[in-house]
Amino acid sequence: MVDDAAITALRALLGDRLSTGASDLALHGRSEGVFQDMPPDAVAYPCATGEVAAILRICAEHGVPVVGWGAGTSLEGHALAPRGGVTVDFSRMDRVLRVAQEDMYAVVQPGVTREALNTELRATGLFFPVDPGANASLGGMASTRASGTTAVRYGTMRANVLALEVVLADGRVIRTGSAAPKSSTGYDLTALFVGAEGTLGLITELTLRLQGQPEAISAATCAFPDMAAAVAAVTATIQSGIPMARIEFLDAAFAAIFNRQSNASLPEAPHLMVEFHGSARGVAEQAEAFGEIVAEAGGSDFRWALRAEDRAALWKMRHNAYYTARALYPGTDPLTTDVCVPISCLAQAVEETAAEIAASGIPGPILGHVGDGNFHALLMPRKGDRDDWARAKALAAAMAERALRLGGTVSGEHGIGMGKTGYMQAEHGAGWAVMSQVKRALDPNGILNPGKLLSGD
């Protein structure tokens, strides 16, 4: 809860940019995941780093929980307020501060979305490559260590954040990293805050690595007789060293969903959706090598998307898969989960997951960024059906446990939030206790995003 003295101090700082209105609190208490609404007591809209620092000093003095908010697209309850407090909404800190074209980096505020940044970069010949699908804020993407369809080529947020400005729990402002391509000076504090889910500090500025726009781009879909053949083609492609820009998997159920929603005319069979970046000659060579692998795996029905508008339609269909599936399964309460495994274990993980879902009687289409071993299941228990919900949770648990057994992780990109803290001990062992020690050192009163990622905070 926020006491009256804290509200008074925050209102003196922010004026009408501190909201306690019911609609604003409700908006910031919702999640795209399966969690019940958990609204804060107030929402702050800072416009500058100094204001964020002042907000945290006030909240630290009064013991008020603080939760960062970007675009609200996370799936594991990261931005909910289970203990009330103040949600800091960064939507008004949305400026691109600098584009260093020659050095290929940009400095942005945390409320800038990835689409807004790439719009700003159009005239430069550069782009920011991390594409999680949702038009998420870059501060939120850094906080959850987001990845997405292009991570197989360009890496996750961990590889694309060069430096940060962060406000700590006591209001101190620190800078981590630099615009230099590399450094060997001290602890890597940038990496510490990327993926910390707002539990160690609030990010107020990011320096991001940019990439050159490729000379040529081509995309395609291809069908396979079964899931094993599609996954085998993925494994062979990665092991052969073909520099895929995207290599996505979708099962027969998702092919049917795309046909119904987007008139995609796909064979209702497992598919790969791929994209190649490079010179015109390089893209042609990559496509030819990939085509040979597809043929050996029994793939067919190769469909190219060479025009920019056709590629945009293809990836829009893929990015909207979650929302499309929800619309086509009325009366369900979706539970979406992801895991990531070593590429050599991908076939086993996907096939065993698919078999368990089929046996459960619950719809559960599968897709994923399989080029880096990351896949998702969208489980569809009937709303209000306790048996369905229990089966869905058991399926999600089996996925997580299988991933750990195969040497993987319980989340390749969704993060932990409130949803997967129960697996942190199993995945990290004594390392999880070390994370808690870091948390206590930087946030001794536990005000930053409490109830997330760690236990006993």
N, C-alpha and C positions, 0 to 999 in steps of 0.2 A: 504494500500500500504506500501511497504518497501522502505525507502529512501536509497540513495546511501551510506550514512555514516553507516547505520545499516548493509547493505550488506558487506561493507568493514570490519567492525568489526567482523561480523560472519564468513567471509571467513578467516580472520586472525586467528580465533579460530579453525575452522574446516578444512581449506584447501579444498580439493576436496570432502569432506563430506558435503559441502553445494552445493546443486544443484539448478540451475535455468534453466535447460534444459527443452524444451517443452514437451518431452515425460514423464519426471518425474513429472512435474507439472500436466499434464493431468491425469496420473495414480492416483495422490493424490487428484484429483478433482472429482472423480467418486464415486458413491454410489450404493449399492445393492437395495436401495429403489427407489422411484418414482421421486426423485429430479433431476433437471437439473444439469449439471456439474458446479462445483464451485472451480476452481483450486486456490491454494495459489500462492504467488509470489516467494517463495523459499521453498526448503525442506532441513531440517537439519537432519543429521544422527549421533547423539551422541553415544559415546561408554561408558560413565561413568556418574555418578551423577554430578560430578563437571562440566562437560561440559553442562549438562542440566541447572544447576544453572547459568552458565555464559551466556548461550543463553537467559535465562529469564531476566537476568540483562540488557543485551544489548537491548532486545525488550522492556523492561519497560522504559528504558531511552529514546527510540525513539518512544514510543507509538505504537508499532507494534503488531497486533493480533497474538496469538499463539494457534495452534490447535494440540492436540496430535493425533498420528496415531498408531494403532496396526496392525491388519490384514485387516482392511477395510471391515469387514463383517456386520457392523451394518445396520439397516434398516430404521432408522429415520433421516438420514443425520447428525449423530453426528460428523463425522470427516471431513465434508466439510468446505470450507473456504469462506463463503458468503461475508466477508470483506477483502479478500486477507490475506496477512501476511505470517507467517512462519509456515509450518507444521513440527512438530517434530516427525520423524519416529523412532520408538524404535526397529526396526528389528535387529540392531546390539548390542542391550543390551539384549542378549538372553541366558544368562548363568544360570544354576541351581547352586546357590552359596553354598547351604548346604542342606543335608538331615539328620535330627535328627530322626533316626529310633526309638529309645526308646521313645522319646517324641512325635512322630508321627506328625512332621511338616516339611515343606521344606521352604527354603528362595530362592526366584528366582528374576531375573530381569524381567521387564515388557514385554519384547519381547518374552519370552518363551511361546510357545503355550501349550494348555492343552495336546495335543497328545505327544509332545516332553517331557513334564514332566512325563507323565505316562510311556513312554518308558524308561526314566531314572530310574524310580522306580521299574521296573519289578523284579529286583533281591532282593528287600527289603521286599516283601510281603505286600507292601502298595500301595495305589493309591489315586489320587485326583478325587473326585466323580462328580464335577459339569460338566455337559455335555450338552451344548446348541446346539449341532449338528455340527455347523461349527467349524473348527479347529482354533478357535479364540485365540488371545494373552491373557495371563492372566491379563496383565495390562488393556487391553480393557474390559475384562470380569468384572474386579472389578469396572471400571469406569461406566459401564452400569448396574451394579448389576445383572449380567446374572444369569440365572437358567437353565431350560431345562428338559430333560426327567427324570433325577434322583432326582429332587428337592423334590419330594413327600417323599423320604426316607432320603436324606442327606442335604436338605436345599439349599438355593441359595448362591450366593457369599457372601452375608451379614453374613451368618452363618459360612463361611469357610475361611474368612480372619481374621487372628489374629492380624496382625500388618502391618504397611506401612512405607515406607520412601517416603516423598512427597516434591517436590520443589514448593514453593509458587511463586506468581506472581512477587515478588521483588527479587527472587533468593535465599531467605532463604531456608534452608533444615531442615525439621522437621521429627521426628519419632513419630508415633502414636502406641499405644498398645505395646504388648510384646508377648513373646512365651508362657507365662503362660496361662493355660486354661481359666482363668477368672480374672477380676479385678474390683474393686469398687473405682477407683481413678479418680475423676474429670470427665470432659466431655468425651464422647466417640467420639474422633476425628476420629478414624478408620471408624466408621459407617458414619461419616459425609462425608468422601471422597469416600466411596464405594457407587456408584450411582450418584455422582456429575457430571458425564459426562465431566470431564476435565475442569469444569468452576471454580474450586477453587484452583487447583494445578495439577501438573503433577506427577504421581506415578512413582517412579524409583526403588522401591524394594517392594516385598510382602512376608510376612510370612503366609503360607497357612496351614490349618489344613488338615491332611491326614487320611485316613481310612484303616483298614486292609482288604486285599483281602478276600472275603467270601470263605468259604470252598466249598460251592456248589452254583451253579447258574442254574436256569432253566427259560426259556421264552416260551411264547405261544401266539397264536392269537385265537380269538373266534368271531363268527359272531352273530348278533342279528337281530330279525325281523324288528326292527325299531330303530330310534334314541332314543326314549324315554326309551326303554328297556335297551339299552346300558348305557345311563346316569344313569338310576336307579340302575344298577349293580355297577357302579362306586361309587355312593353315599352310597349304602349299604356296599360296601367293606371298604371304608374309615371309616364309622361310626362303623364298627365292629372291627376296630383296627388291621386289618391284615397289617403287616409292608411291604407294597409293595415297591419294589425298583424302578419300573417304572409301570405306568398304563396310556397308551396313547389311545386316541380315534381317529378314522378316519371314515368319512362318506362313503356312497356308491360310491360317485364320486371318492374319493381317492382310494378306493379298486379297482375300474376299472382302474385308472391311474397306480397303482402298477402292475396290471395284464399285462397291455400293455407294460410297460417299463421293468419289472423284471420277467415276466412269473411267478407271484406269485400264480396263481391259487386260488385266494381268491373268495369266493362267493361275488357277487356285492351287498353288504349290509353293514350296519354299523358294525364296528369291534372295539374290544379292543385289544391292544397289551400290554402284561404284562411281568414283570420279577420279580423273587423272589431271594433274597440273604440270605444266612445264613448257618447253618449246614445242612448236608444231611437230617437229621430228620426234622429240622425246615422248610426247603424248602418244603418237602413233605407235612407237616401239613398245611403250608400256601396255597399250591396249592390245597389241598383237600378242605379247607374252601372256597377258592375262587371259586372252581368248583361248590360247592353247591349254592353259590349266583348266579352264571351264570345260572345254571339250573332253579332256581326259577324265574329268569328274562326272561326265554325263549331263552337263548343263545344256540348255537350249533356249530358244526364243530370245536371243540377244536383241535388245531394243536400245538404240542410241538416242541421246538427247544432246544435240550439238548446238542448237540455238540457245542463247542466254535465257529467253523466256521459257523454253522447254525445260531447261535445267532448274530454273526457279520454281516451276510448277512441280517438278519431281521432288525437290527437297522441301517445298512447302507441304506436300502430301506427307512426307516422312516426319517432318517436325510437328505436324498436327495430329500424329497418330494417337496420342493420348486422348486428346479432346474428341477425335472422331470415334474412337472406340467407346468412350463414355456415352456419346450420343446414340450409338447404335446398340447399346445394351441398357435400355431403360429399366428402371427398377432395381439397379444394382448400386453397390457402394464400393467403388474401385479401390483396390490396394495394389499399388505399384511398387516394385522393389527391384534392386539391381545388385549384381555381384560381378566380380572380375577375377579371372583365373589365368594362370600361365597358358600361353597359346597352345601348348602341347596337350593341355587338359580340356580345351574348349569343347571338343566333340563330346567327350564323356559328360561334362557338366550340362550341356544343352540337351543332350538326348535323355539323360536321367531326369532332368527337370520336366521335359515335355511328357515323359511317360507318367510321372507322378501327377501332373496336372490332368492328363487324360483320365487317369484312374479316379480322380477326385470328384468328377462330375461338375466341376466349376469351370466356366470359360476362363481361359488364361492365355491369350495370345502372347507370343514371344517375339521380341526384336532386340536389336542391339548394335553397338559399335564393335563388332566382333573382330575387327582388325587389331584391336588391342585387348582382346579377351573379355570385353565388358558386354553383358547382355541383361535385358530387362524382361520381367514377366508382369503383365497387367492382369491381375486376378480380379474376377468379377462376382463376388458373393452377392446374393440377393439382399436387398436392403431390409434390415430388421430380422434376418434369418440367422439365429445364433449358431446353428449347425454349419451353415455355409461359412459364416465368419470364422468359426473355429478351424474349419478345413483350410480356409485361405491363409490364416495365420500359421498353420502347421506347414503349408507349402512354402511360405516365405522363410520360415525357420529352417526347413530342410535345404533350401537354396543356400542360405548363409552358412550352415554347418558343412555342406558339401564343398563350398568354396574354400573354407578354412582347411578342410581335409585335403584338398588338392593343392594347397600351398598358395591360395589366393586371398582375397579380401572380401569382407561383407558388403562393401560399397565401393564401386569404381568411380562414381561421380555424384550420387545423391547426397552423400555425407551421412552424419550420425544424428545430429539434432537430438530429439527425444526418442526417435523411433528405434535406434539400434545400439543404444548404450549397453544393452545386455550382452553384446558380443565383444565389447572392447577388451575385457580381461582375457577372453579366449584368443583374440587376435594378437594382442600386444604384450600379454604377460606382465612382467614387472615394469615394462615400459609405460603401462597405463598409470602406475603409481608415480612414475617420474613426471608424466604429464600433469598430474594433480599437484605435484610440488612446484612445477613452473607456474601453474595457475595461482597457487597461493602466494607465490613470490610477487607476481605482477598484480594480483587482485585479492589482497588478503581478506577483504570483507565480502568477497563473493558477489559483487553487485552486477558484474558483466554477464549478461545472458545466462542467468542461473538455471539449473535444471537441464542443461544441454551438454552433450559430449562426454562429460566427466561425472563421476559419482561423488556424492558428499560435498558438492560445492554450494 
